[in-house]
Every structure is written in C-alpha cells, then in structure tokens.
Amino acid sequence: MKQPTNLLLMLFVALLVASCAAGSRGSSGGEVTGVGGSAWAEPTPYGMVLVSRGSMKTGVSKPDSAWNLRADARGMSVDAFWMDETEITNSKYKQFVFWVRDSIIRERLADPAYGGNEEFKIEEDREGNPLKPHLNWNKAIPWRNPNEDEARAIESVYRTNPITGARELDPTQLNYRYEVYNHTEAAKRRNRLDPRRREYNTDRPVPVENPMISKDTAFVNDEGEIVRQTISRRLTGEYDFLNTYIVNVYPDTTAWINDFENAYNEPYVRLYFSHGGYSDYPVVGVSWEQANAFANWRTDFLRRSLGREGVYVEPYRLPTEAEWEYAARAGVTDNIYPWEGDLPLTEEKGCFYANFKPQEGNYVQDGQLITSRVGTYTPNDFGLYDMAGNVSEWTSTAFTESVSKLTNDLNPEYRYDAAVEDPYKMKRKIVRGGSWKDVAHNIRSDIRMWEYQNEQRSYIGFRCVRSQIGFARGTKAKK
C-alpha cells in the first residue's frame, strides 16, 4: 500500500520542480526577463569578405583645379556587410546564363508541345495537394540520347549562325523574370494601409484617399519582345509594392567594338565571354539592370540550396555608393586610392597596384592590355581585390548632381527607380573605381562617375554585397 503513495509523491515533486523552473524562465519572480526569438546562423558567404561597420569621410577632401574637383567630403557611417572579394567573373555570370537556359529547357520539356513530361514541373505535393507550379531541378535534362521531343526542346534555345553555320545559344531567348518587394516604400508612413496610422497629429484629419503609388510590371508579348510598364494608381494592398521585372541576361559582347571606334577588337567579341581562357576575368557588357537580376538570382539560388523556401534570407545586392567607397578606401579617410599614397605604383620598385592606363597609348606598362584576371594585384587592407581599375563597378545608388546633399549620414543611399516614361537623364546610376582604360586620376576611390542603367560597356562590371545579420564587431576610429 506504500508504493502508490510514494509514486504520487514523486509525481507531485516532479510537477512542482517543473512549475518552478517554468516560472523562473518565464517570470523570474514577477520580473520581465524577455522572450528569445528563433534564429539560425547564416553561413559565411562564399568568396566574400566581411567589412565591419565603421565611419569615415567620403568624397574629395582636397580641391583639385586641374580636374575641376571641389572639396565636398562629408562624414557618414555604414553597418557591417559582406562583399565579394573580387569582381564577378565570366565564369560566375555564365552560371547564371546557363541556369536561365536550363530553366527554359525544363519549362519546354514539361510543355505538351514538346512531349509534356510532367516530371520536369512540380504542381502537387506528395499527398496530391496542389502547389504553386515550379520547375523540378532534381530532374536532369537528357543532354545525351534524348528522344525526338526532348531533342526539340533542347535545341529550341539554340540557333544556327547564318554566316558560319555554327550552333550557338540564342541570346534573345535568355530572359529572367523576377519579383522584388519594395520594403522601403511599403514601410513609409504615408503608404500604410490603415489611414488612421498615416497621420499621428490629432489636430489633422485622417487621410481619406489612399496615396498614389508606382508599380513596375513586365511581360513578353506575342513577338517575344519584353514590354516594361510603370503603373501609377491608388494604393490597394501589399501587392502594390511587389514589382516585376523581365531582363535579358546575356552580356553585350559587341561592346568591345561599339566602345572603341576604328579599333580591331573583334576577337574580344567572339571570345571574351565564351572562351574558357577568360573564365577568371571580370564579366563586362552587363548593364545595371542585368547586375540586379544576377543578384536576385544569386539570392534565390542560395535559398533553394539551404532548403529555406518561403523563409527570409538576407539578399545579395549591389553595394550602395557609400558602402563601396568605404570598402575601397579600407575605411581610411586619408586614402584616395585603396592603398596609402597618391600614386597607383610604388616608386621604389615600380610595381603597379592596379590595372589602368599608365600613359597615353600605353596600356601594357602595368602588365595588362585590357582586363586582367581578378585578384592579380594586391588586395587592400580589407582583403578586397581590384577596387581600383580593372573594371568600373555598378552601385545601387542613383545619380543626381546633388546626391551628396540628399542622402543621410547613416547608411547613405539615394534610390530612384526610374519609370519607363522618365527622361533618360533620370536613369543614371553611379559607377565607381575606374577601369583598365582609365588614367590614374579616374581610378581614385573618392570620385564618382555615372552611366545609364541600361548601358552595357566593355569596361563596367560589378560585385555583390550582403548585409551581415546580427552583431558585428566595431572598428577602431579612423583618421
């Protein structure tokens, strides 16, 4: 008769201990102790360098009448971010191009017009419940020994060159569609869906009409042309901040000829992007729009590989102008280049720090003619290569003559998403760093240049950044 009593006593003690433990975690004797949030550790991004948060003065510190530069340096601070240690190479960008190619092939393999193999597209889960249709990347494309329908689907993305008869990718088909939610616009008080939360001043009436918003959309018409539209309308819901873009991703290989008149650059047109000998060279002929498409694809590629569909992953993106300059100058205000001093070479040994144009007509004095393999020259103190010369680099920042006065000194950024009907001058974006074709002055890290967002140049490339999530160690004060 004692065993049941002992058992009840043991259960009572166990419940009491559990209750006390829960109380200590949840209330700690009635005190608020906080609630932990769910978190997961993002892996260190491959090929990236961590740039710790810091502050410096950006822009030109000393006037230069010879180059018509006025001193306009101003202090600013940026949070920590990861940055590609080198510029995006032909090899990495080609992975994007081939992914777009393979997605088109998979879509067609699932199309009844090409045999309708349902294994290439997933529309139901294992229980037979409907899903948002998406491509099955686990199903391999039958490159070898395809049947007749499969061969037609594969060959549909290729064309026969009418002059040489060679089989080659059809660049006109390589379109990438993606959507971007504009968190900044959605967060603005004037764009809140509840009118009562748009105006906190109780002396003013609650806004009656919803604000006007601009929304970017795109589609491919019956002729296969990409049609972009910017819709202006009254705010109706959260989907109004979701913008759709369709971008042809193939680089403009003809930029080597169009950028340089009366020059024999045909070999670069044929070989620079396609030949394996240039795999580790920076991709060029890529517009600001294409660079953004690459960053979006890179984010989705990571999300899928982590198996975190539907979960927020900090996106890859183009650096802001402030982030780029801070990283290039290694956080040191006195640096006008990514290194100490006012010259792009060491006077003692005559070694060059960057790939640029040392003298008029002399491109090869630094050991290069056009671009060089990424990482050829010594990195700066942050471990970043080619932040001066080689290729100029796109930033996310829109250009206007007064951009420095329009930006905050905390994570400065001036963003303007130009509408289709906007004047062309409003479609300028800031590029930084100078290139292989520029003289020493133009590869300085403290000056800005610009290019139109849809232009593709043989001397402009890009690299990506990604904001660091969570705590980042502070940096020592800079001069």
C-alpha positions as CSV (number, residue, x, y, z in Angstrom):
1,M,0.0,0.0,0.0
2,K,3.0,2.3,0.3
3,Q,4.0,2.1,-3.4
4,P,1.1,4.1,-4.8
5,T,1.7,6.8,-2.1
6,N,5.3,7.1,-3.0
7,L,4.5,7.3,-6.7
8,L,2.0,10.1,-6.1
9,L,4.6,11.9,-4.0
10,M,7.2,11.6,-6.8
11,L,4.8,12.9,-9.4
12,F,3.9,15.9,-7.2
13,V,7.6,16.8,-6.7
14,A,8.3,16.5,-10.4
15,L,5.4,18.8,-11.2
16,L,6.5,21.3,-8.6
17,V,10.1,21.4,-9.9
18,A,8.8,21.8,-13.5
19,S,6.5,24.6,-12.4
20,C,9.2,26.4,-10.5
21,A,11.6,26.0,-13.4
22,A,9.0,27.4,-15.9
23,G,8.3,30.3,-13.5
24,S,11.9,31.2,-13.3
25,R,12.3,31.2,-17.0
26,G,9.1,33.0,-17.8
27,S,8.7,35.5,-15.0
28,S,11.7,35.2,-12.7
29,G,9.7,36.1,-9.6
30,G,7.5,38.5,-11.4
31,E,10.3,40.4,-13.3
32,V,10.3,40.8,-17.0
33,T,13.2,38.8,-18.5
34,G,12.4,38.9,-22.2
35,V,11.4,36.3,-24.8
36,G,14.0,34.7,-27.1
37,G,13.4,34.8,-30.8
38,S,14.0,32.0,-33.3
39,A,17.3,32.4,-35.1
40,W,19.6,30.5,-37.4
41,A,23.1,31.1,-38.3
42,E,23.7,32.1,-41.9
43,P,26.8,30.5,-43.4
44,T,29.7,32.7,-44.4
45,P,29.0,33.7,-48.0
46,Y,31.4,32.0,-50.4
47,G,34.1,34.2,-51.8
48,M,33.1,37.2,-49.7
49,V,35.0,39.4,-47.2
50,L,33.3,40.9,-44.1
51,V,33.6,44.7,-43.9
52,S,32.9,45.6,-40.3
53,R,30.7,48.6,-39.5
54,G,32.6,51.9,-39.4
55,S,32.7,55.6,-40.2
56,M,34.8,57.9,-42.4
57,K,34.6,61.0,-44.6
58,T,33.6,60.2,-48.2
59,G,34.2,62.3,-51.2
60,V,37.0,64.6,-52.2
61,S,38.8,66.1,-49.2
62,K,41.1,68.5,-51.2
63,P,40.1,70.6,-54.2
64,D,41.9,69.9,-57.5
65,S,41.5,72.7,-60.0
66,A,43.3,70.7,-62.8
67,W,40.4,68.2,-62.7
68,N,37.7,70.6,-61.7
69,L,37.2,68.9,-58.3
70,R,35.9,70.7,-55.3
71,A,36.2,69.5,-51.8
72,D,32.9,68.1,-50.7
73,A,33.8,65.4,-48.1
74,R,31.2,64.6,-45.5
75,G,31.1,62.2,-42.6
76,M,29.0,59.0,-42.8
77,S,28.6,55.6,-41.1
78,V,27.7,52.2,-42.6
79,D,26.7,49.0,-41.0
80,A,28.6,45.7,-41.5
81,F,28.3,43.9,-44.8
82,W,29.8,41.1,-46.8
83,M,31.4,42.0,-50.1
84,D,32.7,39.9,-53.0
85,E,36.5,39.8,-52.7
86,T,36.7,40.1,-56.5
87,E,34.6,41.3,-59.3
88,I,32.0,38.9,-60.7
89,T,33.8,36.8,-63.3
90,N,32.7,35.5,-66.6
91,S,32.6,32.0,-65.1
92,K,30.2,33.1,-62.3
93,Y,28.0,35.1,-64.6
94,K,27.9,32.2,-67.1
95,Q,26.4,30.0,-64.4
96,F,23.5,32.5,-64.2
97,V,23.2,32.4,-68.0
98,F,23.2,28.6,-68.1
99,W,20.6,28.5,-65.3
100,V,18.3,30.7,-67.3
101,R,18.9,28.5,-70.4
102,D,18.2,25.3,-68.4
103,S,15.0,26.8,-66.9
104,I,13.7,27.5,-70.4
105,I,14.5,23.9,-71.5
106,R,12.8,22.4,-68.4
107,E,9.7,24.5,-69.0
108,R,9.5,23.3,-72.5
109,L,10.2,19.6,-71.6
110,A,7.1,19.9,-69.4
111,D,5.1,21.5,-72.2
112,P,2.7,19.2,-74.1
113,A,4.1,20.7,-77.3
114,Y,7.4,19.0,-76.5
115,G,6.2,15.8,-75.1
116,G,4.7,17.0,-71.8
117,N,7.0,15.2,-69.3
118,E,5.3,16.1,-66.0
119,E,8.4,15.2,-64.1
120,F,10.1,18.4,-65.0
121,K,7.4,20.5,-63.3
122,I,6.0,20.1,-59.8
123,E,2.4,21.0,-59.3
124,E,1.3,18.8,-56.4
125,D,2.9,17.7,-53.1
126,R,3.3,14.0,-52.2
127,E,-0.3,13.8,-50.9
128,G,-1.6,15.2,-54.1
129,N,-2.4,18.6,-52.8
130,P,-2.0,21.5,-55.4
131,L,1.1,23.6,-55.2
132,K,2.3,26.7,-56.9
133,P,3.8,25.2,-60.1
134,H,7.6,25.3,-60.1
135,L,10.4,23.5,-62.0
136,N,11.9,20.3,-60.8
137,W,15.6,20.9,-60.7
138,N,16.2,17.4,-59.4
139,K,15.2,16.0,-62.8
140,A,18.2,16.0,-65.1
141,I,17.9,17.3,-68.6
142,P,18.6,14.5,-71.0
143,W,21.5,16.0,-72.8
144,R,22.6,12.6,-74.0
145,N,20.4,10.3,-76.1
146,P,17.2,12.5,-75.9
147,N,14.1,11.3,-77.7
148,E,12.7,13.3,-80.5
149,D,10.5,15.6,-78.4
150,E,13.3,16.1,-75.8
151,A,15.8,17.0,-78.6
152,R,13.4,19.6,-80.0
153,A,13.0,21.2,-76.5
154,I,16.8,21.3,-76.0
155,E,17.6,22.6,-79.5
156,S,14.9,25.3,-79.2
157,V,17.2,27.6,-77.2
158,Y,19.9,27.3,-79.8
159,R,20.3,28.8,-83.2
160,T,22.4,28.2,-86.3
161,N,24.6,31.1,-87.2
162,P,23.5,32.1,-90.7
163,I,27.1,33.1,-91.7
164,T,29.3,30.5,-90.0
165,G,26.8,27.7,-89.7
166,A,27.8,27.2,-86.0
167,R,25.4,26.1,-83.3
168,E,25.1,28.7,-80.6
169,L,22.9,29.9,-77.8
170,D,20.1,32.2,-78.9
171,P,20.7,35.3,-76.7
172,T,17.2,36.8,-77.4
173,Q,15.5,34.0,-75.5
174,L,17.5,34.2,-72.3
175,N,15.1,36.3,-70.3
176,Y,15.0,36.1,-66.5
177,R,11.7,37.1,-64.7
178,Y,11.8,38.0,-61.1
179,E,9.9,40.0,-58.4
180,V,11.1,42.4,-55.8
181,Y,9.1,43.6,-52.9
182,N,10.0,47.2,-52.1
183,H,10.2,47.1,-48.3
184,T,11.3,50.8,-48.2
185,E,8.2,52.1,-49.9
186,A,5.9,49.7,-48.0
187,A,7.3,50.9,-44.7
188,K,6.7,54.6,-45.2
189,R,4.1,56.0,-43.0
190,R,2.2,57.6,-45.9
191,N,1.8,54.2,-47.6
192,R,0.2,52.4,-44.6
193,L,-2.9,50.5,-45.5
194,D,-4.7,51.8,-42.4
195,P,-5.4,55.5,-43.0
196,R,-5.5,56.1,-39.2
197,R,-1.8,55.2,-38.9
198,R,-0.6,57.6,-41.6
199,E,-1.1,60.8,-39.6
200,Y,-0.4,60.9,-35.8
201,N,-1.1,64.6,-35.4
202,T,-4.6,64.5,-33.9
203,D,-5.2,68.2,-35.0
204,R,-5.2,67.0,-38.6
205,P,-8.0,64.9,-40.2
206,V,-7.5,61.3,-41.0
207,P,-6.5,61.0,-44.7
208,V,-9.5,59.9,-46.8
209,E,-7.9,58.9,-50.1
210,N,-5.2,56.3,-50.5
211,P,-1.9,57.6,-51.7
212,M,-0.7,57.2,-55.3
213,I,2.0,54.5,-55.9
214,S,4.1,53.5,-58.8
215,K,4.4,49.8,-59.6
216,D,6.8,48.2,-62.2
217,T,5.5,45.4,-64.3
218,A,6.7,43.5,-67.3
219,F,5.6,40.8,-69.8
220,V,6.7,39.2,-73.0
221,N,4.4,40.0,-76.0
222,D,3.5,37.6,-78.8
223,E,6.5,38.8,-80.8
224,G,8.8,37.7,-78.0
225,E,9.6,41.3,-77.0
226,I,10.0,42.4,-73.4
227,V,7.4,45.1,-72.5
228,R,8.0,47.1,-69.4
229,Q,5.4,49.2,-67.8
230,T,5.2,51.5,-64.8
231,I,1.6,51.7,-63.4
232,S,0.5,54.6,-61.3
233,R,-2.6,54.1,-59.2
234,R,-4.1,54.4,-55.8
235,L,-2.8,52.1,-53.1
236,T,-4.9,48.9,-52.9
237,G,-2.8,46.4,-50.9
238,E,0.6,45.0,-50.2
239,Y,0.9,43.6,-53.7
240,D,1.3,47.2,-55.0
241,F,4.8,47.1,-53.6
242,L,5.7,43.9,-55.5
243,N,7.5,44.9,-58.7
244,T,8.0,42.5,-61.6
245,Y,11.0,42.6,-64.0
246,I,12.0,40.7,-67.0
247,V,15.6,41.1,-68.1
248,N,17.6,39.6,-70.9
249,V,20.7,38.4,-69.2
250,Y,23.1,37.8,-72.0
251,P,26.1,40.3,-71.9
252,D,26.5,42.6,-74.9
253,T,29.7,41.1,-76.4
254,T,29.6,43.8,-79.1
255,A,30.5,46.5,-76.5
256,W,34.2,45.9,-77.4
257,I,33.5,47.3,-80.9
258,N,30.9,49.9,-80.0
259,D,33.0,51.4,-77.2
260,F,36.1,51.9,-79.4
261,E,35.7,53.1,-83.0
262,N,38.4,52.3,-85.5
263,A,39.9,49.5,-83.4
264,Y,40.3,45.8,-84.2
265,N,38.6,44.3,-81.2
266,E,36.7,41.5,-83.0
267,P,38.5,38.7,-81.1
268,Y,37.1,40.0,-77.8
269,V,33.6,40.0,-79.3
270,R,33.9,36.3,-80.2
271,L,35.9,35.0,-77.3
272,Y,35.9,37.2,-74.2
273,F,32.7,35.8,-72.6
274,S,32.6,32.4,-74.3
275,H,36.2,31.2,-74.2
276,G,37.5,29.3,-71.2
277,G,40.7,31.3,-71.2
278,Y,38.8,34.3,-69.9
279,S,36.8,32.4,-67.2
280,D,38.5,34.2,-64.3
281,Y,38.3,37.7,-65.9
282,P,35.6,40.1,-64.8
283,V,32.4,40.0,-66.8
284,V,31.7,43.1,-68.8
285,G,28.9,44.2,-71.2
286,V,26.5,43.8,-68.3
287,S,24.0,46.6,-67.5
288,W,22.9,47.8,-64.1
289,E,19.6,46.1,-64.8
290,Q,21.4,42.8,-65.5
291,A,23.6,43.1,-62.5
292,N,20.5,43.5,-60.3
293,A,18.9,40.4,-62.0
294,F,22.1,38.4,-61.2
295,A,21.9,39.5,-57.5
296,N,18.3,38.4,-57.3
297,W,19.0,35.0,-58.9
298,R,22.0,34.5,-56.6
299,T,19.8,35.1,-53.5
300,D,17.2,32.6,-54.8
301,F,19.9,30.1,-55.6
302,L,21.2,30.3,-52.0
303,R,17.7,30.0,-50.6
304,R,16.9,26.8,-52.6
305,S,20.3,25.2,-51.7
306,L,19.6,25.9,-48.0
307,G,16.1,24.4,-48.3
308,R,14.5,27.5,-46.9
309,E,11.8,28.3,-49.4
310,G,9.4,30.9,-48.0
311,V,11.9,32.0,-45.3
312,Y,13.6,35.4,-45.5
313,V,17.2,35.2,-46.5
314,E,19.3,38.4,-46.5
315,P,19.6,39.2,-50.2
316,Y,22.6,39.7,-52.3
317,R,22.5,43.1,-53.9
318,L,24.7,45.8,-55.5
319,P,26.6,47.9,-52.9
320,T,25.4,51.4,-52.1
321,E,27.9,54.1,-53.2
322,A,28.7,54.7,-49.5
323,E,29.4,51.0,-48.9
324,W,31.5,50.8,-52.0
325,E,33.7,53.8,-51.1
326,Y,34.1,52.8,-47.5
327,A,35.2,49.3,-48.6
328,A,37.5,50.6,-51.4
329,R,39.3,53.1,-49.1
330,A,39.5,50.5,-46.3
331,G,37.7,52.9,-44.0
332,V,40.6,55.4,-44.0
333,T,39.6,59.0,-44.8
334,D,43.2,59.9,-46.0
335,N,43.2,57.2,-48.7
336,I,42.2,58.5,-52.1
337,Y,43.0,55.0,-53.5
338,P,42.5,51.6,-52.0
339,W,46.1,51.9,-50.7
340,E,48.2,54.6,-49.0
341,G,49.7,57.3,-51.0
342,D,48.8,59.3,-54.1
343,L,50.2,57.1,-56.8
344,P,49.0,53.8,-58.3
345,L,52.5,52.3,-58.1
346,T,55.4,52.0,-55.8
347,E,58.2,54.4,-56.7
348,E,60.9,52.2,-55.2
349,K,60.2,49.0,-57.2
350,G,58.0,50.4,-60.0
351,C,55.3,47.8,-59.2
352,F,51.7,48.7,-60.1
353,Y,48.8,48.5,-57.6
354,A,46.1,48.3,-60.3
355,N,45.2,47.6,-63.9
356,F,44.8,51.0,-65.6
357,K,46.2,53.1,-68.4
358,P,49.6,54.4,-67.3
359,Q,50.3,56.6,-70.3
360,E,48.6,57.8,-73.5
361,G,48.6,54.9,-75.9
362,N,50.4,52.7,-73.4
363,Y,48.1,50.2,-71.8
364,V,50.6,47.5,-71.2
365,Q,53.1,49.2,-68.9
366,D,51.2,47.7,-65.9
367,G,51.5,44.2,-67.5
368,Q,47.9,44.1,-69.0
369,L,46.3,45.2,-72.2
370,I,42.6,45.1,-71.4
371,T,41.1,43.5,-68.3
372,S,43.2,41.2,-66.1
373,R,42.3,38.1,-64.1
374,V,40.6,39.0,-60.9
375,G,42.9,39.1,-57.9
376,T,46.0,39.7,-60.0
377,Y,47.0,42.8,-57.9
378,T,47.5,43.1,-54.2
379,P,44.2,43.5,-52.2
380,N,43.6,46.5,-49.9
381,D,43.6,46.2,-46.1
382,F,40.1,44.8,-46.1
383,G,41.2,42.0,-48.3
384,L,39.3,43.3,-51.4
385,Y,40.9,43.0,-54.9
386,D,40.6,45.3,-57.8
387,M,38.7,48.1,-56.1
388,A,40.6,50.4,-58.4
389,G,41.0,49.7,-62.1
390,N,40.3,46.5,-64.0
391,V,36.6,47.3,-64.5
392,S,34.4,50.1,-63.1
393,E,31.7,48.8,-60.9
394,W,27.9,49.4,-60.7
395,T,26.5,50.6,-57.4
396,S,22.8,50.7,-56.4
397,T,22.8,54.5,-56.0
398,A,21.0,56.7,-58.5
399,F,23.0,59.7,-59.8
400,T,21.9,63.3,-59.5
401,E,24.1,66.4,-59.3
402,S,23.1,66.9,-55.6
403,V,23.2,63.3,-54.5
404,S,25.5,64.1,-51.6
405,K,23.1,66.6,-50.1
406,L,20.1,64.3,-50.5
407,T,21.4,61.4,-48.5
408,N,21.5,60.7,-44.8
409,D,24.8,60.3,-43.0
410,L,23.6,56.9,-41.6
411,N,23.9,54.2,-44.2
412,P,23.6,56.8,-47.0
413,E,21.6,55.8,-50.1
414,Y,19.8,57.6,-52.8
415,R,17.4,55.3,-54.6
416,Y,15.3,56.2,-57.6
417,D,13.5,53.6,-59.6
418,A,13.1,55.3,-62.9
419,A,9.7,54.8,-64.7
420,V,9.7,53.8,-68.3
421,E,8.5,57.2,-69.4
422,D,11.0,59.2,-67.3
423,P,13.6,61.3,-69.1
424,Y,16.7,59.4,-69.9
425,K,18.9,61.5,-67.6
426,M,16.9,60.2,-64.6
427,K,18.1,56.7,-65.4
428,R,21.7,57.3,-64.4
429,K,23.4,55.1,-61.8
430,I,26.7,55.7,-60.1
431,V,29.7,53.6,-61.1
432,R,33.0,53.6,-59.1
433,G,36.6,52.6,-59.2
434,G,37.6,53.3,-62.8
435,S,38.8,50.7,-65.3
436,W,41.6,49.3,-67.4
437,K,41.1,52.1,-70.0
438,D,41.3,54.9,-67.4
439,V,44.2,57.1,-66.4
440,A,45.4,57.1,-62.8
441,H,43.1,60.0,-61.7
442,N,40.0,58.2,-62.8
443,I,40.6,55.1,-60.7
444,R,40.6,57.2,-57.5
445,S,38.2,55.9,-54.8
446,D,36.9,59.3,-53.7
447,I,35.4,60.4,-57.0
448,R,32.1,59.3,-58.6
449,M,31.1,58.7,-62.2
450,W,27.9,57.6,-63.7
451,E,26.4,55.6,-66.5
452,Y,22.8,54.9,-67.8
453,Q,21.3,51.9,-66.2
454,N,20.6,50.1,-69.5
455,E,24.1,50.7,-71.0
456,Q,26.5,47.8,-71.4
457,R,30.2,48.7,-71.5
458,S,33.4,46.8,-72.1
459,Y,34.8,48.4,-69.0
460,I,32.0,48.2,-66.5
461,G,31.3,45.1,-64.3
462,F,30.1,44.7,-60.7
463,R,30.4,42.8,-57.4
464,C,27.7,42.0,-54.9
465,V,27.3,42.7,-51.2
466,R,25.1,41.2,-48.5
467,S,24.3,42.9,-45.1
468,Q,25.5,41.0,-42.1
469,I,22.8,39.8,-39.8
470,G,23.2,40.3,-36.1
471,F,26.1,41.6,-34.1
472,A,29.2,42.9,-35.9
473,R,32.4,43.9,-34.1
474,G,33.1,47.6,-34.1
475,T,36.1,49.1,-35.8
476,K,38.7,51.4,-34.5
477,A,38.3,55.1,-35.1
478,K,39.8,56.2,-38.5
479,K,41.5,59.4,-39.3
